[in-house]
Amino acid sequence: MADNQTPFSRRTLLFAGGAVAAGIAASSLGWPRDPEPDEPDVTDVTGEQNALPRIVGEFDIRSGTEILAPARLFNTTGPQSFAFDDVNGLVYTLQTLQAGIRLSDEDEPLAATDRKDSGDMCLTRMTAAGKVTGHMYLRGFGHGISFAVEPVGKRTHLWVEGKADPKTGYGRSVARTPFKDGAILDSSDSAVTHFDPVPSASDVSPSLDLAGGRVLVSHERGGERRFAVYQMEDFLAGRTESAQFIKAGVQVKEEEWFQGCALHGNFIYILTGNPYTDKNGKNPRKSGGNTYISAIDVTTGKAQGRQRVTTAPDLPYREPEGMAVTLAGGRVGLCIGFSVKNEDRRELTLYRFTA
């Protein structure tokens, strides 16, 4: 997801610290925490001492388990995000459309920059083992910072960015549409339902908490990354006035890119970081990388941990790309993706952290 944005850009987290507006009640789902007295204390942005420095929200970030070995996607470009269909044991991924492709209703192939600026994406469906089982092309939707899938009977609905800004290629609405293998779908198509819960917001991207029946909408307003939480039933009915709006503080460096988010229980989880640089850059492989997971308590708006991810430091390239929660196997897991380079294409690998 590399670009050359400046501070206060769509890619930089600029949380300033804030509160939760009055609104819907948050889920009370949680797990007991075991203290780790041998770990040093760290201070979060509220100035309070965090007694559990290796726990972020409700997840142990000390080590992650690989659940998907580096897997090829339908296009050669790097993955931007992923989502789980735990009902059917499937993984969906989004990537920007690769250069040189001419779709069946297009006059000529387009360059990668044209695809990115237009918000054209490729969606890949694959098994939990990484075997591709389907794809879609989504034109004019966005960049794919985060998205979700919603199994409904025999159909699967996609929740993605929509109405891409022609100046940036990033979404301005939340779009919901059925998955159809092999389809070429435009954001303006009648099969797409658009929601505009935060008018005038930019960089809008959704995520779902299916266990809690909630919708998370990440967006930017006034140069700051914000989050809105809705009851899914209300959101689908257009009742968005009862949202929780969260402008909360987590300390990140300006160069760290926002790479995805997820909602589970009482916490919003945030992924930030950059790909490795060469040895003379700010993020060389020997540093272990600057991938971080942070959490915000939706009941208070306060930061609840920020930890560097030390899992898989030897991956080639290793750019953090996407975050999602899985309930596969009856056990909740917070998962992050890494984009890795393999010859002339990028691949996606996934790691899981347990509660």
NUKERO-909883 format. One line per field, with one value per residue (C-alpha): residue number from 1; residue in one letter; x, y, z. Coordinates in Angstrom, 3 decimals, always signed. Example, Ala and Ser with C-alpha at 12.3 -4.5 7.8 and 13.67 -1.06 7.14 Angstrom:
# NUKERO-909883
resi	1 2;
resn	A S;
xx	+12.300 +13.670;
yy	-4.500 -1.060;
zz	+7.800 +7.140;
This chain:
# NUKERO-909883
resi	1 2 3 4 5 6 7 8 9 10 11 12 13 14 15 16 17 18 19 20 21 22 23 24 25 26 27 28 29 30 31 32 33 34 35 36 37 38 39 40 41 42 43 44 45 46 47 48 49 50 51 52 53 54 55 56 57 58 59 60 61 62 63 64 65 66 67 68 69 70 71 72 73 74 75 76 77 78 79 80 81 82 83 84 85 86 87 88 89 90 91 92 93 94 95 96 97 98 99 100 101 102 103 104 105 106 107 108 109 110 111 112 113 114 115 116 117 118 119 120 121 122 123 124 125 126 127 128 129 130 131 132 133 134 135 136 137 138 139 140 141 142 143 144 145 146 147 148 149 150 151 152 153 154 155 156 157 158 159 160 161 162 163 164 165 166 167 168 169 170 171 172 173 174 175 176 177 178 179 180 181 182 183 184 185 186 187 188 189 190 191 192 193 194 195 196 197 198 199 200 201 202 203 204 205 206 207 208 209 210 211 212 213 214 215 216 217 218 219 220 221 222 223 224 225 226 227 228 229 230 231 232 233 234 235 236 237 238 239 240 241 242 243 244 245 246 247 248 249 250 251 252 253 254 255 256 257 258 259 260 261 262 263 264 265 266 267 268 269 270 271 272 273 274 275 276 277 278 279 280 281 282 283 284 285 286 287 288 289 290 291 292 293 294 295 296 297 298 299 300 301 302 303 304 305 306 307 308 309 310 311 312 313 314 315 316 317 318 319 320 321 322 323 324 325 326 327 328 329 330 331 332 333 334 335 336 337 338 339 340 341 342 343 344 345 346 347 348 349 350 351 352 353 354 355;
resn	M A D N Q T P F S R R T L L F A G G A V A A G I A A S S L G W P R D P E P D E P D V T D V T G E Q N A L P R I V G E F D I R S G T E I L A P A R L F N T T G P Q S F A F D D V N G L V Y T L Q T L Q A G I R L S D E D E P L A A T D R K D S G D M C L T R M T A A G K V T G H M Y L R G F G H G I S F A V E P V G K R T H L W V E G K A D P K T G Y G R S V A R T P F K D G A I L D S S D S A V T H F D P V P S A S D V S P S L D L A G G R V L V S H E R G G E R R F A V Y Q M E D F L A G R T E S A Q F I K A G V Q V K E E E W F Q G C A L H G N F I Y I L T G N P Y T D K N G K N P R K S G G N T Y I S A I D V T T G K A Q G R Q R V T T A P D L P Y R E P E G M A V T L A G G R V G L C I G F S V K N E D R R E L T L Y R F T A;
xx	+0.000 +2.950 +2.516 +4.193 +1.595 +2.603 +1.530 -2.256 -2.684 -5.151 -2.461 -1.213 -2.961 -3.516 -5.560 -5.616 -7.332 -11.039 -14.233 -17.135 -20.333 -23.547 -25.038 -25.552 -24.306 -21.127 -20.880 -19.718 -17.903 -14.514 -12.008 -10.087 -6.570 -3.594 -1.036 +2.570 +4.599 +7.935 +7.060 +7.970 +5.154 +4.367 +2.383 -0.544 -1.723 -3.955 -0.871 -2.000 +0.314 -0.574 +0.022 -0.287 +2.076 +1.878 -1.928 -3.611 -7.316 -8.010 -5.301 -1.823 +0.541 +3.713 +3.577 +1.357 +0.566 +0.720 -2.719 -2.076 +1.299 +2.187 -0.564 -1.037 -4.047 -5.929 -3.900 -0.178 -0.543 -0.145 -3.024 -4.666 -6.959 -8.743 -11.919 -13.116 -16.234 -16.061 -19.370 -17.946 -14.238 -13.239 -10.917 -11.546 -8.882 -8.813 -6.022 -5.730 -6.124 -2.818 -1.423 -2.097 -5.476 -8.283 -11.626 -14.235 -16.092 -13.001 -11.356 -7.771 -5.573 -5.019 -1.922 -1.642 -1.799 -5.029 -6.545 -5.477 -6.739 -10.074 -10.547 -10.495 -9.953 -9.729 -11.428 -10.078 -11.947 -9.908 -9.995 -8.401 -5.421 -4.983 -6.542 -8.269 -11.945 -13.298 -12.825 -14.567 -13.493 -14.807 -14.474 -14.738 -15.023 -11.853 -8.479 -9.492 -8.168 -10.669 -13.785 -15.983 -18.050 -21.497 -22.804 -26.579 -28.013 -26.448 -25.291 -22.322 -22.575 -19.488 -19.099 -16.523 -15.638 -17.779 -17.963 -14.199 -12.986 -11.591 -8.818 -7.535 -9.062 -10.308 -13.942 -16.526 -19.386 -20.024 -21.120 -22.907 -23.292 -23.585 -20.482 -20.706 -17.821 -16.254 -18.359 -17.204 -19.089 -19.139 -19.756 -22.705 -24.379 -27.917 -26.802 -24.773 -26.414 -24.600 -24.711 -23.477 -23.392 -20.804 -21.521 -18.479 -16.067 -13.204 -11.309 -14.428 -14.044 -16.173 -15.599 -18.119 -18.377 -20.722 -20.592 -21.758 -24.033 -22.162 -20.676 -17.401 -16.808 -13.291 -13.089 -11.282 -12.708 -10.735 -7.437 -8.022 -8.770 -12.051 -14.313 -18.061 -19.795 -23.358 -25.755 -25.931 -29.729 -29.919 -27.269 -29.059 -32.309 -30.636 -30.887 -27.375 -28.090 -27.377 -23.743 -20.788 -18.216 -14.726 -11.816 -9.413 -5.705 -2.999 +0.543 +2.024 +4.840 +3.962 +5.509 +3.389 +0.644 -2.857 -3.220 -6.579 -8.931 -11.345 -14.026 -14.571 -15.985 -15.170 -12.302 -11.432 -8.135 -5.833 -2.950 -0.155 +3.268 +5.459 +7.355 +10.997 +13.431 +17.035 +19.660 +20.034 +16.305 +14.144 +12.697 +15.444 +14.926 +17.363 +15.018 +12.277 +9.907 +7.548 +4.269 +2.049 -1.335 -3.230 -6.605 -9.224 -11.921 -15.255 -16.863 -14.405 -12.573 -9.254 -6.264 -5.858 -2.429 -0.086 +2.475 +4.991 +4.408 +7.589 +6.073 +7.717 +10.560 +12.353 +9.586 +10.793 +9.417 +6.839 +4.337 +1.375 -1.829 -5.206 -6.735 -9.762 -11.266 -11.990 -14.103 -12.965 -12.676 -14.871 -12.033 -11.676 -8.515 -7.252 -5.488 -3.179 -1.846 +1.565 +2.288 +5.420 +7.277 +7.754 +9.469 +7.255 +4.173 +2.987 +1.473 -0.523 +0.291 -1.859 -1.024 -3.378 -3.192 -5.330 -7.428;
yy	+0.000 +2.238 +5.860 +9.157 +10.854 +13.613 +13.901 +14.362 +12.110 +9.310 +6.792 +8.307 +7.787 +11.120 +10.184 +13.047 +11.574 +11.992 +10.466 +8.369 +10.189 +8.993 +6.165 +2.453 +0.186 -1.730 -5.496 -6.803 -9.787 -10.266 -12.674 -12.635 -11.279 -12.936 -10.508 -10.740 -9.137 -9.737 -7.456 -3.764 -1.232 +0.968 +4.169 +4.625 +7.957 +8.582 +8.648 +5.575 +2.649 -0.471 -3.475 -5.911 -4.599 -7.694 -7.699 -5.413 -5.168 -8.862 -10.472 -11.746 -10.182 -11.991 -14.585 -15.320 -18.627 -18.894 -19.912 -19.243 -19.805 -17.247 -17.690 -16.339 -14.145 -13.789 -10.702 -10.148 -6.939 -6.788 -7.627 -4.700 -6.500 -9.773 -11.083 -14.461 -16.447 -18.759 -20.424 -21.814 -21.899 -19.293 -16.306 -13.259 -10.708 -7.339 -5.965 -3.116 -4.242 -5.094 -3.183 -4.245 -5.910 -5.132 -6.271 -7.564 -4.262 -2.035 -0.678 -1.068 -2.196 +0.347 +1.258 +0.435 +4.128 +4.565 +1.575 +2.827 +6.369 +4.992 +2.708 -0.502 -3.666 -7.422 -9.645 -13.166 -15.993 -18.921 -21.838 -21.708 -23.475 -20.764 -22.421 -19.821 -20.692 -17.484 -13.785 -10.532 -7.223 -4.155 -0.873 +2.513 +1.207 +2.186 +1.006 -1.887 -0.699 -2.957 -4.897 -7.758 -10.678 -11.581 -15.107 -14.993 -18.418 -19.568 -16.060 -14.042 -10.283 -8.105 -4.959 -2.726 +0.859 +2.497 +5.606 +6.051 +9.639 +10.381 +12.457 +9.753 +6.415 +5.844 +5.145 +7.674 +5.313 +1.865 -0.506 -3.843 -6.237 -10.001 -11.898 -13.293 -15.335 -13.910 -10.748 -7.277 -4.884 -1.083 +0.926 +2.570 -0.762 -1.319 -4.481 -2.305 -0.725 +2.357 +3.755 +7.225 +7.130 +9.904 +12.548 +14.429 +11.859 +10.508 +7.215 +5.369 +1.613 -0.927 -3.936 -6.263 -7.736 -10.576 -12.095 -8.819 -7.737 -4.477 -2.447 -0.548 +2.330 +3.751 +7.215 +10.524 +13.918 +17.062 +15.285 +12.707 +9.001 +8.289 +5.309 +4.911 +1.850 +0.892 -1.900 -3.864 -3.991 -0.214 +0.358 -1.751 +0.080 +3.468 +4.326 +5.678 +8.486 +6.284 +5.591 +5.721 +8.120 +7.515 +9.884 +8.196 +8.449 +5.919 +7.127 +6.291 +7.727 +9.885 +7.488 +4.520 +3.732 +2.779 -0.809 -2.004 -2.344 -4.758 -4.696 -7.391 -7.263 -3.965 -3.043 -1.591 -3.037 -1.073 -2.239 +0.133 -0.217 -0.156 -2.611 -3.255 -0.719 -1.338 -1.296 +2.482 +3.187 +3.780 +0.249 -2.284 -6.013 -6.141 -3.845 -6.478 -4.076 -1.400 -3.326 -2.458 -3.559 -1.045 -1.143 +1.411 +0.683 +1.553 +2.096 +4.810 +5.953 +5.290 +3.444 -0.063 -1.134 -0.817 -3.523 -4.191 -7.412 -9.495 -12.503 -13.669 -11.125 -12.992 -12.711 -11.129 -7.591 -8.045 -5.230 -5.440 -5.620 -6.064 -7.218 -9.387 -11.511 -15.209 -17.558 -20.679 -23.727 -22.125 -19.964 -16.263 -15.054 -11.657 -12.053 -9.833 -10.201 -9.602 -8.936 -10.743 -10.653 -13.796 -13.278 -10.937 -10.927 -10.375 -13.022 -12.977 -14.759 -14.653 -14.901 -15.408 -14.118 -15.682 -14.112;
zz	+0.000 -0.506 -1.483 -0.748 +1.410 +3.812 +7.484 +7.901 +4.879 +4.326 +5.251 +8.519 +11.846 +13.516 +16.542 +18.953 +21.986 +22.570 +23.854 +22.757 +21.911 +23.495 +21.512 +21.303 +24.063 +23.358 +23.584 +26.956 +25.476 +27.126 +28.627 +31.930 +31.820 +33.503 +34.902 +33.788 +36.587 +34.890 +31.985 +32.201 +32.447 +29.483 +29.350 +26.974 +25.598 +28.582 +30.825 +32.731 +33.414 +31.456 +33.705 +30.807 +28.139 +25.937 +25.860 +23.346 +24.038 +24.672 +22.536 +23.299 +20.745 +21.863 +19.112 +16.157 +14.479 +10.708 +9.406 +5.712 +4.073 +1.362 -1.225 -4.733 -5.448 -8.719 -9.718 -9.217 -7.203 -3.443 -1.122 +0.630 +3.082 +3.745 +5.362 +6.632 +5.819 +8.814 +7.895 +4.666 +5.569 +2.979 +2.820 +0.617 -0.301 -2.057 -4.212 -6.698 -10.303 -11.949 -14.913 -18.477 -17.977 -20.418 -19.073 -21.521 -21.853 -22.030 -25.184 -24.041 -21.151 -18.409 -16.405 -12.720 -11.751 -13.709 -11.957 -8.534 -9.142 -10.367 -7.363 -9.427 -7.390 -7.799 -5.224 -4.731 -3.007 -1.752 +0.641 +4.068 +2.485 -0.151 -3.215 -5.423 -5.987 -7.513 -8.207 -9.077 -10.561 -8.731 -10.636 -9.023 -5.475 -3.622 -2.376 -0.113 +3.262 +5.015 +4.072 +5.243 +3.995 +5.280 +4.575 +4.074 +3.275 +0.018 -0.863 +0.350 +0.599 +0.337 +2.426 +0.736 +0.012 -2.655 -4.837 -5.123 -5.005 -8.488 -6.905 -4.563 -5.568 -2.002 -1.118 +0.078 +0.950 +2.385 -0.376 +0.054 -2.858 -3.480 -4.525 -8.061 -9.342 -12.500 -12.507 -13.501 -11.242 -11.248 -8.105 -9.871 -10.710 -9.451 -7.634 -5.246 -2.198 -0.928 +2.591 +3.524 +7.327 +7.691 +5.026 +3.698 +5.169 +3.070 +3.042 +4.157 +4.689 +6.593 +8.796 +10.451 +13.913 +13.002 +16.486 +18.019 +15.162 +14.573 +11.741 +12.065 +9.651 +9.483 +7.916 +7.889 +8.795 +9.419 +8.794 +11.537 +11.409 +13.179 +13.750 +13.939 +15.421 +14.485 +15.271 +12.019 +12.053 +12.410 +9.753 +7.144 +7.896 +7.493 +11.184 +11.630 +14.069 +17.110 +16.236 +18.564 +17.129 +18.404 +17.949 +20.261 +20.853 +20.086 +19.720 +16.351 +14.312 +11.341 +8.849 +9.968 +7.471 +8.511 +7.283 +8.570 +11.518 +13.169 +15.865 +18.481 +21.975 +23.655 +21.347 +17.987 +16.769 +14.476 +12.321 +11.294 +9.750 +6.669 +4.476 +5.153 +3.749 +2.801 +5.533 +5.266 +5.578 +8.646 +8.699 +7.826 +8.283 +11.207 +13.167 +13.095 +11.378 +12.639 +12.459 +15.439 +16.741 +18.858 +20.590 +21.582 +24.167 +22.559 +25.959 +27.033 +23.899 +25.623 +24.178 +25.575 +24.452 +21.509 +20.791 +18.045 +16.127 +16.233 +14.462 +11.198 +11.102 +8.310 +5.737 +2.511 +2.144 +5.011 +4.597 +7.012 +4.977 +6.584 +9.845 +10.636 +13.396 +12.894 +14.978 +13.125 +15.324 +17.978 +19.220 +18.565 +16.853 +15.745 +12.410 +10.410 +6.907 +5.409 +1.778 +0.631 -2.663 -4.702 -8.059 -10.095 -7.872 -4.313 -2.088 +1.142 +4.382 +7.525 +11.230 +14.149 +17.731 +20.464 +23.193;
